[in-house]
Amino acid sequence: MSRTDIALLAVAAYIAVMTLVRLMKGRRDTLVADVQRQVDARRGQKRPAKTQDKAA
């Protein structure tokens, strides 16, 4: 392998790793947002039930 081949391989590896990191970060952000929506929905459902129990 020549120096040019090694340099191209290093650049390609860098681009591949950075692309993978961006994809993983986007997936993580999507999952966090989904879980946050679920938590908010469950909190919204539980709060009225608790206030009704106290009133009764």
N, CA, C and O atoms as CSV, one atom per row, in Angstrom:
chain,resi,resn,atom,element,x,y,z
A,1,MET,N,N,0.842,-1.188,0.000
A,1,MET,CA,C,0.000,0.000,0.000
A,1,MET,C,C,0.883,1.247,0.000
A,1,MET,O,O,1.868,1.342,0.732
A,2,SER,N,N,0.508,2.158,-0.815
A,2,SER,CA,C,1.258,3.405,-0.873
A,2,SER,C,C,0.682,4.409,0.135
A,2,SER,O,O,-0.354,4.165,0.753
A,3,ARG,N,N,1.349,5.492,0.280
A,3,ARG,CA,C,0.877,6.529,1.210
A,3,ARG,C,C,-0.470,7.082,0.761
A,3,ARG,O,O,-1.314,7.416,1.592
A,4,THR,N,N,-0.668,7.177,-0.524
A,4,THR,CA,C,-1.940,7.668,-1.051
A,4,THR,C,C,-3.077,6.724,-0.674
A,4,THR,O,O,-4.152,7.170,-0.275
A,5,ASP,N,N,-2.840,5.425,-0.801
A,5,ASP,CA,C,-3.866,4.442,-0.427
A,5,ASP,C,C,-4.212,4.530,1.053
A,5,ASP,O,O,-5.381,4.465,1.431
A,6,ILE,N,N,-3.207,4.676,1.871
A,6,ILE,CA,C,-3.432,4.778,3.317
A,6,ILE,C,C,-4.197,6.058,3.648
A,6,ILE,O,O,-5.096,6.050,4.489
A,7,ALA,N,N,-3.841,7.147,2.989
A,7,ALA,CA,C,-4.531,8.418,3.221
A,7,ALA,C,C,-6.001,8.315,2.803
A,7,ALA,O,O,-6.888,8.773,3.524
A,8,LEU,N,N,-6.253,7.717,1.644
A,8,LEU,CA,C,-7.636,7.548,1.194
A,8,LEU,C,C,-8.418,6.637,2.124
A,8,LEU,O,O,-9.588,6.895,2.404
A,9,LEU,N,N,-7.791,5.582,2.601
A,9,LEU,CA,C,-8.436,4.676,3.543
A,9,LEU,C,C,-8.771,5.390,4.850
A,9,LEU,O,O,-9.844,5.186,5.418
A,10,ALA,N,N,-7.856,6.220,5.319
A,10,ALA,CA,C,-8.093,6.973,6.549
A,10,ALA,C,C,-9.251,7.958,6.373
A,10,ALA,O,O,-10.088,8.097,7.265
A,11,VAL,N,N,-9.299,8.630,5.247
A,11,VAL,CA,C,-10.386,9.576,4.975
A,11,VAL,C,C,-11.720,8.839,4.875
A,11,VAL,O,O,-12.724,9.292,5.423
A,12,ALA,N,N,-11.730,7.719,4.186
A,12,ALA,CA,C,-12.959,6.942,4.052
A,12,ALA,C,C,-13.423,6.417,5.406
A,12,ALA,O,O,-14.620,6.422,5.691
A,13,ALA,N,N,-12.496,5.964,6.240
A,13,ALA,CA,C,-12.854,5.479,7.578
A,13,ALA,C,C,-13.408,6.618,8.422
A,13,ALA,O,O,-14.387,6.429,9.144
A,14,TYR,N,N,-12.806,7.783,8.345
A,14,TYR,CA,C,-13.294,8.945,9.094
A,14,TYR,C,C,-14.717,9.304,8.672
A,14,TYR,O,O,-15.578,9.541,9.519
A,15,ILE,N,N,-14.960,9.342,7.374
A,15,ILE,CA,C,-16.298,9.677,6.874
A,15,ILE,C,C,-17.314,8.626,7.321
A,15,ILE,O,O,-18.432,8.964,7.710
A,16,ALA,N,N,-16.922,7.349,7.264
A,16,ALA,CA,C,-17.832,6.278,7.677
A,16,ALA,C,C,-18.170,6.384,9.161
A,16,ALA,O,O,-19.328,6.234,9.549
A,17,VAL,N,N,-17.170,6.638,9.979
A,17,VAL,CA,C,-17.414,6.746,11.427
A,17,VAL,C,C,-18.280,7.964,11.735
A,17,VAL,O,O,-19.210,7.867,12.535
A,18,MET,N,N,-17.997,9.086,11.126
A,18,MET,CA,C,-18.788,10.286,11.383
A,18,MET,C,C,-20.237,10.118,10.921
A,18,MET,O,O,-21.160,10.600,11.578
A,19,THR,N,N,-20.434,9.440,9.800
A,19,THR,CA,C,-21.786,9.175,9.329
A,19,THR,C,C,-22.534,8.268,10.295
A,19,THR,O,O,-23.703,8.507,10.597
A,20,LEU,N,N,-21.870,7.241,10.775
A,20,LEU,CA,C,-22.481,6.334,11.743
A,20,LEU,C,C,-22.842,7.058,13.034
A,20,LEU,O,O,-23.908,6.823,13.604
A,21,VAL,N,N,-21.965,7.929,13.492
A,21,VAL,CA,C,-22.239,8.695,14.711
A,21,VAL,C,C,-23.464,9.583,14.520
A,21,VAL,O,O,-24.309,9.672,15.411
A,22,ARG,N,N,-23.565,10.229,13.383
A,22,ARG,CA,C,-24.726,11.089,13.121
A,22,ARG,C,C,-26.018,10.278,13.054
A,22,ARG,O,O,-27.047,10.702,13.580
A,23,LEU,N,N,-25.965,9.121,12.412
A,23,LEU,CA,C,-27.156,8.276,12.349
A,23,LEU,C,C,-27.577,7.800,13.735
A,23,LEU,O,O,-28.763,7.803,14.065
A,24,MET,N,N,-26.609,7.394,14.539
A,24,MET,CA,C,-26.911,6.917,15.882
A,24,MET,C,C,-27.460,8.046,16.755
A,24,MET,O,O,-28.365,7.823,17.559
A,25,LYS,N,N,-26.926,9.238,16.602
A,25,LYS,CA,C,-27.413,10.377,17.373
A,25,LYS,C,C,-28.852,10.728,16.979
A,25,LYS,O,O,-29.680,11.030,17.839
A,26,GLY,N,N,-29.136,10.687,15.695
A,26,GLY,CA,C,-30.504,10.943,15.242
A,26,GLY,C,C,-31.481,9.902,15.760
A,26,GLY,O,O,-32.593,10.237,16.167
A,27,ARG,N,N,-31.074,8.649,15.748
A,27,ARG,CA,C,-31.923,7.567,16.271
A,27,ARG,C,C,-32.154,7.734,17.766
A,27,ARG,O,O,-33.267,7.544,18.256
A,28,ARG,N,N,-31.083,8.095,18.494
A,28,ARG,CA,C,-31.213,8.317,19.935
A,28,ARG,C,C,-32.174,9.459,20.226
A,28,ARG,O,O,-33.015,9.346,21.117
A,29,ASP,N,N,-32.061,10.550,19.492
A,29,ASP,CA,C,-32.944,11.694,19.708
A,29,ASP,C,C,-34.395,11.324,19.432
A,29,ASP,O,O,-35.302,11.769,20.136
A,30,THR,N,N,-34.609,10.506,18.402
A,30,THR,CA,C,-35.963,10.051,18.087
A,30,THR,C,C,-36.520,9.184,19.211
A,30,THR,O,O,-37.671,9.351,19.614
A,31,LEU,N,N,-35.716,8.270,19.713
A,31,LEU,CA,C,-36.162,7.402,20.803
A,31,LEU,C,C,-36.431,8.189,22.072
A,31,LEU,O,O,-37.418,7.928,22.759
A,32,VAL,N,N,-35.580,9.140,22.394
A,32,VAL,CA,C,-35.782,9.962,23.593
A,32,VAL,C,C,-37.070,10.763,23.471
A,32,VAL,O,O,-37.827,10.863,24.436
A,33,ALA,N,N,-37.326,11.326,22.319
A,33,ALA,CA,C,-38.555,12.090,22.115
A,33,ALA,C,C,-39.781,11.190,22.236
A,33,ALA,O,O,-40.790,11.591,22.815
A,34,ASP,N,N,-39.700,9.985,21.696
A,34,ASP,CA,C,-40.818,9.042,21.787
A,34,ASP,C,C,-41.089,8.644,23.234
A,34,ASP,O,O,-42.241,8.626,23.667
A,35,VAL,N,N,-40.050,8.329,23.972
A,35,VAL,CA,C,-40.219,7.959,25.380
A,35,VAL,C,C,-40.758,9.145,26.174
A,35,VAL,O,O,-41.604,8.966,27.050
A,36,GLN,N,N,-40.289,10.330,25.886
A,36,GLN,CA,C,-40.773,11.519,26.589
A,36,GLN,C,C,-42.264,11.738,26.325
A,36,GLN,O,O,-43.005,12.106,27.236
A,37,ARG,N,N,-42.704,11.515,25.090
A,37,ARG,CA,C,-44.140,11.636,24.775
A,37,ARG,C,C,-44.941,10.598,25.547
A,37,ARG,O,O,-46.022,10.899,26.054
A,38,GLN,N,N,-44.417,9.377,25.641
A,38,GLN,CA,C,-45.120,8.336,26.385
A,38,GLN,C,C,-45.209,8.678,27.862
A,38,GLN,O,O,-46.255,8.480,28.481
A,39,VAL,N,N,-44.134,9.184,28.430
A,39,VAL,CA,C,-44.140,9.571,29.846
A,39,VAL,C,C,-45.135,10.691,30.077
A,39,VAL,O,O,-45.906,10.647,31.036
A,40,ASP,N,N,-45.126,11.684,29.220
A,40,ASP,CA,C,-46.067,12.792,29.356
A,40,ASP,C,C,-47.509,12.311,29.233
A,40,ASP,O,O,-48.385,12.777,29.962
A,41,ALA,N,N,-47.756,11.381,28.314
A,41,ALA,CA,C,-49.114,10.861,28.132
A,41,ALA,C,C,-49.560,10.090,29.371
A,41,ALA,O,O,-50.704,10.229,29.803
A,42,ARG,N,N,-48.687,9.293,29.938
A,42,ARG,CA,C,-49.051,8.532,31.139
A,42,ARG,C,C,-49.248,9.444,32.335
A,42,ARG,O,O,-50.152,9.222,33.141
A,43,ARG,N,N,-48.430,10.446,32.459
A,43,ARG,CA,C,-48.618,11.404,33.557
A,43,ARG,C,C,-49.942,12.125,33.404
A,43,ARG,O,O,-50.638,12.368,34.390
A,44,GLY,N,N,-50.294,12.469,32.171
A,44,GLY,CA,C,-51.568,13.141,31.910
A,44,GLY,C,C,-52.749,12.251,32.237
A,44,GLY,O,O,-53.781,12.747,32.690
A,45,GLN,N,N,-52.629,10.955,32.021
A,45,GLN,CA,C,-53.716,10.027,32.313
A,45,GLN,C,C,-53.846,9.788,33.812
A,45,GLN,O,O,-54.961,9.656,34.317
A,46,LYS,N,N,-52.742,9.731,34.525
A,46,LYS,CA,C,-52.778,9.401,35.942
A,46,LYS,C,C,-53.238,10.570,36.795
A,46,LYS,O,O,-53.898,10.350,37.810
A,47,ARG,N,N,-52.924,11.782,36.433
A,47,ARG,CA,C,-53.264,12.941,37.260
A,47,ARG,C,C,-54.772,13.102,37.463
A,47,ARG,O,O,-55.202,13.276,38.604
A,48,PRO,N,N,-55.585,13.051,36.422
A,48,PRO,CA,C,-57.027,13.197,36.671
A,48,PRO,C,C,-57.591,12.070,37.535
A,48,PRO,O,O,-58.499,12.306,38.332
A,49,ALA,N,N,-57.077,10.865,37.392
A,49,ALA,CA,C,-57.566,9.742,38.187
A,49,ALA,C,C,-57.270,9.982,39.663
A,49,ALA,O,O,-58.103,9.666,40.512
A,50,LYS,N,N,-56.129,10.523,39.980
A,50,LYS,CA,C,-55.771,10.785,41.368
A,50,LYS,C,C,-56.625,11.911,41.952
A,50,LYS,O,O,-57.037,11.841,43.109
A,51,THR,N,N,-56.886,12.931,41.169
A,51,THR,CA,C,-57.693,14.043,41.704
A,51,THR,C,C,-59.140,13.597,41.897
A,51,THR,O,O,-59.809,14.079,42.812
A,52,GLN,N,N,-59.636,12.693,41.063
A,52,GLN,CA,C,-60.989,12.189,41.242
A,52,GLN,C,C,-61.087,11.331,42.490
A,52,GLN,O,O,-62.098,11.380,43.191
A,53,ASP,N,N,-60.051,10.540,42.783
A,53,ASP,CA,C,-60.071,9.709,43.975
A,53,ASP,C,C,-60.084,10.571,45.236
A,53,ASP,O,O,-60.767,10.233,46.204
A,54,LYS,N,N,-59.356,11.654,45.241
A,54,LYS,CA,C,-59.309,12.523,46.416
A,54,LYS,C,C,-60.649,13.232,46.618
A,54,LYS,O,O,-61.067,13.457,47.754
A,55,ALA,N,N,-61.313,13.579,45.535
A,55,ALA,CA,C,-62.581,14.284,45.629
A,55,ALA,C,C,-63.699,13.361,46.097
A,55,ALA,O,O,-64.657,13.818,46.719
A,56,ALA,N,N,-63.589,12.089,45.811
A,56,ALA,CA,C,-64.666,11.152,46.153
A,56,ALA,C,C,-64.693,10.751,47.586
A,56,ALA,O,O,-65.552,9.969,47.992
